[in-house]
Amino acid sequence: MALYKGYNDQYKCTTNELKNAFSQILYFKKLGYSIINSTQYLKYFLNKKQYKCHGPKCFISVESNGDISSCLDIFDMIWGNVRNTNFKELFTSKEFKEFCKKAEKCNECNDVKGIESSLFYSLNPKFLIENAFTYKKLL
């Protein structure tokens, strides 16, 4: 579950709850159940493995007023507005580049799209090999 400050953060799981849940999911994945999440993603919750976040380079969050906000408010910043600036200008701006550099050091996310897109973007060999076969099975 994605957590949003001031909205649902009271439901955040403890470290032990996450480890228990994800060890069970990993167990069932190893038994051959159709679990699309990568082994690396599941292991992240068991060992809190570090990764280089590339989320902002892969997807954006646009608010109803046009603001492009940081990933789930982790950095609590707005780095542009689509009503005032076109996408090309936003993605080549100094603010966006600084945000991406700052995000690369972040490991706060528990969001599957943030972690798995970062593993893919980084060309993580284990992730790429595993998913080349996983997605083929699901098709």
Secondary structure, 3 states (H helix, E strand, C coil): CCCCCCCCHHHCCCHHHHHHHHHHHHHHHHCCCCCCCCHHHHHHHHHCCCCCCCHHHHCCEECCCCEEECHHHCCCCEEEECCCCCHHHHHCCHHHHHHHHHHCCCCCCCCHHHHHHHHHHCCCHHHHHHHHHHHHHHC
